[in-house]
Every structure is written in C-alpha cells, then in structure tokens.
Amino acid sequence: ADGGRVLTVCGTGADLAAARAVAYAAVAQVPWRDGAFRSDIGLDRG
C-alpha cells in the first residue's frame, strides 16, 4: 500500500515530563522502518 499510516501513542505519569517519557518509550518499541514521529509534543506546556 502507498498510503500513510497514523498511530497514536499516549502516556500517563505524575507530571507532563513523566507522561512524555512513557509515551516516547512506547514509541521506541514500535517496529517500523522509516517511521517518523514528532518529538516536540507537550514541550510548550512544560
């Protein structure tokens, strides 16, 4: 297939930094080739 794919990953934690860490740890477990993700989500809220 030539279409793009979207995956939503969420994390929870005691504060925003902890939730971001959980979410990005989960993203790191996704087995995708040439995958892309935003690393700036939530930074403007911290």
C-alpha positions in Angstrom: 0.0 0.0 0.0 1.2 3.5 -0.8 -0.9 5.4 1.8 0.4 6.8 5.0 -0.3 5.4 8.4 -1.1 7.1 11.7 -0.6 5.7 15.1 -1.5 7.5 18.3 0.5 6.7 21.4 -0.4 8.1 24.8 1.5 8.1 28.1 0.4 8.9 31.7 2.6 10.0 34.6 2.7 12.1 37.7 3.6 15.2 35.6 4.0 16.1 31.9 7.6 15.1 31.8 6.9 11.7 33.1 3.9 11.2 30.7 6.1 12.3 27.8 8.8 9.8 28.9 6.3 6.9 29.0 4.8 7.8 25.6 8.2 8.1 23.9 9.4 4.9 25.4 6.4 3.2 23.9 7.1 4.8 20.5 10.6 3.4 20.7 9.0 -0.1 20.8 7.1 0.3 17.5 8.9 -1.9 14.9 8.6 0.4 11.8 11.1 1.0 9.0 11.5 4.7 8.1 8.9 5.7 10.6 8.6 9.4 11.7 7.3 11.0 14.8 7.2 14.4 16.4 9.4 14.8 19.4 8.1 18.2 20.4 4.6 17.3 21.7 3.9 18.9 25.1 7.1 20.9 25.2 5.2 24.2 25.1 3.2 23.1 28.1 6.0 22.3 30.5 
